[in-house]
């Protein structure tokens, strides 16, 4: 047997990470948000992960599953149509370059500053969403 396959895939740690992934996937599918809003705080709070490492793990783990299966279901349900793909393509191009730039910049930002800035961002977004739901 290949050595790396001998890892117990039913260990409690791996199951905990899988449950975190399932929760992230469900919330991503419902709200259309990615790992930045859900998975990064979860990794920092529950798994005591460094904020910079949490951002990298989020990008890595969300690379394929959120995009492919999420888009398929939204398309199948009629919420996304062919003409929307043009807009999504341009957003994706921006995300492609922006993510690279952000990953380069994060090396120069202390982890505690990153965590504080992220907390402020979440608070501002939450307040704006709350206010817009009242109108």
Buried (B, 14 or more C-beta within 10 A) or exposed (E): EEEEEEEEEEEEEEEEBEEBBEEBBEBBBEEEBBBBBBBBBBBBEEBEBBBBBBBBBBBEBBEEEBBEEBBEEBBEEEEBEEEEEEEEEEEEEEEEEEEEEEEEEBEEBEBEEBBEEBEEEBEEEEEEEEEEEEE
